Protein backbone atom coordinates (compact mmCIF):
# COMPACT_ATOMS: atom_id res chain seq x y z
CA UNK A 1 0.00 0.00 0.00
CA UNK A 2 1.42 3.36 -0.96
CA UNK A 3 2.23 5.86 1.73
CA UNK A 4 -0.52 8.24 0.52
CA UNK A 5 -3.08 5.41 0.71
CA UNK A 6 -1.96 4.60 4.25
CA UNK A 7 -2.27 8.25 5.27
CA UNK A 8 -5.71 8.46 3.64
CA UNK A 9 -6.86 5.33 5.47
CA UNK A 10 -5.63 6.68 8.80
CA UNK A 11 -7.40 9.99 8.21
CA UNK A 12 -10.70 8.33 7.25
CA UNK A 13 -10.48 5.95 10.23
CA UNK A 14 -9.70 8.81 12.62
CA UNK A 15 -12.62 10.89 11.34
CA UNK A 16 -14.88 7.86 11.95
CA UNK A 17 -13.36 7.33 15.42
CA UNK A 18 -12.44 3.80 14.35
CA UNK A 19 -16.07 2.75 13.79
CA UNK A 20 -17.94 1.65 10.70
CA UNK A 21 -19.84 4.70 9.55
CA UNK A 22 -22.84 2.56 8.66
CA UNK A 23 -23.32 -0.07 11.42
CA UNK A 24 -21.22 1.82 14.04
CA UNK A 25 -19.21 -1.24 15.14
CA UNK A 26 -15.59 -0.57 16.19
CA UNK A 27 -12.78 -1.97 14.05
CA UNK A 28 -10.77 -2.85 17.15
CA UNK A 29 -13.35 -5.54 18.05
CA UNK A 30 -13.84 -7.02 14.58
CA UNK A 31 -11.63 -9.80 13.31
CA UNK A 32 -10.75 -8.12 10.01
CA UNK A 33 -9.63 -4.74 8.70
CA UNK A 34 -12.17 -2.18 7.66
CA UNK A 35 -12.45 -0.82 4.13
CA UNK A 36 -12.44 2.65 2.69
CA UNK A 37 -15.80 2.93 0.95
CA UNK A 38 -16.46 5.30 -1.90
CA UNK A 39 -19.88 6.63 -0.87
CA UNK A 40 -20.54 7.60 -4.47
CA UNK A 41 -18.82 4.69 -6.26
CA UNK A 42 -15.87 5.18 -8.55
CA UNK A 43 -17.71 3.12 -11.17
CA UNK A 44 -20.33 5.88 -11.24
CA UNK A 45 -17.80 8.72 -11.33
CA UNK A 46 -17.19 9.06 -7.60
CA UNK A 47 -13.87 10.60 -6.68
CA UNK A 48 -11.30 9.55 -4.12
CA UNK A 49 -11.72 12.70 -2.06
CA UNK A 50 -12.19 12.98 1.71
CA UNK A 51 -15.85 13.98 1.36
CA UNK A 52 -16.58 10.84 -0.69
CA UNK A 53 -14.86 8.32 1.59
CA UNK A 54 -16.32 6.41 4.52
CA UNK A 55 -14.85 3.90 6.95
CA UNK A 56 -16.80 0.66 6.54
CA UNK A 57 -16.66 -2.81 8.02
CA UNK A 58 -16.29 -5.62 5.47
CA UNK A 59 -19.95 -6.62 5.83
CA UNK A 60 -21.40 -3.17 5.27
CA UNK A 61 -18.97 -2.54 2.43
CA UNK A 62 -20.00 -5.79 0.71
CA UNK A 63 -23.74 -5.26 1.16
CA UNK A 64 -23.54 -1.64 0.03
CA UNK A 65 -21.34 -2.55 -2.92
CA UNK A 66 -21.65 0.14 -5.58
CA UNK A 67 -25.18 1.17 -4.62
CA UNK A 68 -26.30 4.67 -3.68
CA UNK A 69 -30.01 3.84 -3.39
CA UNK A 70 -32.24 0.94 -2.40
CA UNK A 71 -35.90 0.15 -1.92
CA UNK A 72 -37.54 1.57 1.16
CA UNK A 73 -39.35 -1.54 2.45
CA UNK A 74 -42.19 0.58 3.85
CA UNK A 75 -43.00 2.43 0.62
CA UNK A 76 -41.46 0.26 -2.10
CA UNK A 77 -39.81 3.39 -3.55
CA UNK A 78 -36.15 3.72 -4.47
CA UNK A 79 -34.53 5.87 -1.81
CA UNK A 80 -31.00 7.13 -1.42
CA UNK A 81 -28.80 5.44 1.15
CA UNK A 82 -27.42 7.10 4.26
CA UNK A 83 -24.50 9.36 3.34
CA UNK A 84 -22.01 9.63 6.23
CA UNK A 85 -20.65 12.98 5.04
CA UNK A 86 -24.01 14.67 4.49
CA UNK A 87 -26.35 13.01 6.99
CA UNK A 88 -26.38 12.95 10.77
CA UNK A 89 -26.75 9.43 12.17
CA UNK A 90 -29.03 10.65 14.97
CA UNK A 91 -31.50 12.16 12.49
CA UNK A 92 -31.97 8.84 10.68
CA UNK A 93 -31.43 6.08 13.25
CA UNK A 94 -31.81 5.26 16.90
CA UNK A 95 -30.95 2.20 18.96
CA UNK A 96 -33.58 -0.26 20.14
CA UNK A 97 -34.22 -0.35 23.89
CA UNK A 98 -31.73 -3.24 24.28
CA UNK A 99 -29.33 -1.45 21.86
CA UNK A 100 -28.98 -4.54 19.67
CA UNK A 101 -30.88 -3.19 16.66
CA UNK A 102 -30.55 -0.03 14.61
CA UNK A 103 -34.05 1.35 14.23
CA UNK A 104 -34.74 3.46 11.14
CA UNK A 105 -36.43 6.81 11.68
CA UNK A 106 -36.54 7.96 8.04
CA UNK A 107 -37.00 6.47 4.59
CA UNK A 108 -33.25 6.89 4.02
CA UNK A 109 -32.61 4.82 7.14
CA UNK A 110 -35.14 2.14 6.19
CA UNK A 111 -33.51 1.70 2.78
CA UNK A 112 -30.04 1.66 4.37
CA UNK A 113 -30.96 -0.84 7.10
CA UNK A 114 -32.46 -3.14 4.48
CA UNK A 115 -29.68 -2.84 1.86
CA UNK A 116 -26.74 -3.09 4.30
CA UNK A 117 -28.52 -5.58 6.58
CA UNK A 118 -27.60 -3.43 9.56
CA UNK A 119 -29.28 -5.82 12.01
CA UNK A 120 -27.72 -9.01 10.66
CA UNK A 121 -27.13 -11.74 13.27
CA UNK A 122 -23.35 -11.27 13.44
CA UNK A 123 -23.77 -7.55 14.19
CA UNK A 124 -26.41 -8.21 16.83
CA UNK A 125 -24.08 -10.74 18.48
CA UNK A 126 -21.20 -8.26 18.39
CA UNK A 127 -23.38 -5.50 19.83
CA UNK A 128 -24.46 -7.82 22.63
CA UNK A 129 -20.83 -8.63 23.49
CA UNK A 130 -19.76 -4.99 23.23
CA UNK A 131 -22.65 -3.89 25.42
CA UNK A 132 -21.51 -6.30 28.13
CA UNK A 133 -18.09 -4.59 28.28
CA UNK A 134 -19.51 -1.06 28.05
CA UNK A 135 -18.42 -0.31 24.49
CA UNK A 136 -21.89 -0.26 22.93
CA UNK A 137 -23.91 1.69 22.06
CA UNK A 138 -21.46 4.29 20.81
CA UNK A 139 -21.86 7.82 22.13
BELTA-V767514 format. One record per residue. N is the residue number from 1. RES is the residue in one letter. NEAR is the number of other ideal C-beta (glycine too) atoms within 10 Angstrom. Layout:
N_RES_NEAR ; N_RES_NEAR
//
This chain:
1_X_7 ; 2_X_7 ; 3_X_7 ; 4_X_8 ; 5_X_11 ; 6_X_10 ; 7_X_10 ; 8_X_17 ; 9_X_17 ; 10_X_10 ; 11_X_14 ; 12_X_19 ; 13_X_16 ; 14_X_10 ; 15_X_15 ; 16_X_20 ; 17_X_13 ; 18_X_15 ; 19_X_20 ; 20_X_26 ; 21_X_23 ; 22_X_28 ; 23_X_24 ; 24_X_22 ; 25_X_24 ; 26_X_18 ; 27_X_17 ; 28_X_8 ; 29_X_14 ; 30_X_18 ; 31_X_6 ; 32_X_9 ; 33_X_10 ; 34_X_24 ; 35_X_19 ; 36_X_16 ; 37_X_23 ; 38_X_21 ; 39_X_19 ; 40_X_16 ; 41_X_15 ; 42_X_11 ; 43_X_9 ; 44_X_10 ; 45_X_7 ; 46_X_16 ; 47_X_11 ; 48_X_11 ; 49_X_11 ; 50_X_11 ; 51_X_12 ; 52_X_16 ; 53_X_23 ; 54_X_24 ; 55_X_25 ; 56_X_27 ; 57_X_27 ; 58_X_14 ; 59_X_21 ; 60_X_26 ; 61_X_19 ; 62_X_12 ; 63_X_20 ; 64_X_24 ; 65_X_11 ; 66_X_12 ; 67_X_15 ; 68_X_16 ; 69_X_14 ; 70_X_20 ; 71_X_14 ; 72_X_22 ; 73_X_14 ; 74_X_12 ; 75_X_11 ; 76_X_8 ; 77_X_10 ; 78_X_11 ; 79_X_21 ; 80_X_16 ; 81_X_21 ; 82_X_26 ; 83_X_17 ; 84_X_20 ; 85_X_14 ; 86_X_9 ; 87_X_17 ; 88_X_9 ; 89_X_15 ; 90_X_8 ; 91_X_12 ; 92_X_20 ; 93_X_23 ; 94_X_16 ; 95_X_16 ; 96_X_13 ; 97_X_8 ; 98_X_10 ; 99_X_15 ; 100_X_17 ; 101_X_17 ; 102_X_25 ; 103_X_15 ; 104_X_22 ; 105_X_13 ; 106_X_15 ; 107_X_16 ; 108_X_21 ; 109_X_23 ; 110_X_21 ; 111_X_25 ; 112_X_31 ; 113_X_24 ; 114_X_19 ; 115_X_23 ; 116_X_27 ; 117_X_17 ; 118_X_25 ; 119_X_17 ; 120_X_14 ; 121_X_8 ; 122_X_13 ; 123_X_23 ; 124_X_16 ; 125_X_11 ; 126_X_21 ; 127_X_24 ; 128_X_13 ; 129_X_12 ; 130_X_18 ; 131_X_15 ; 132_X_9 ; 133_X_8 ; 134_X_6 ; 135_X_15 ; 136_X_19 ; 137_X_14 ; 138_X_14 ; 139_X_3
//
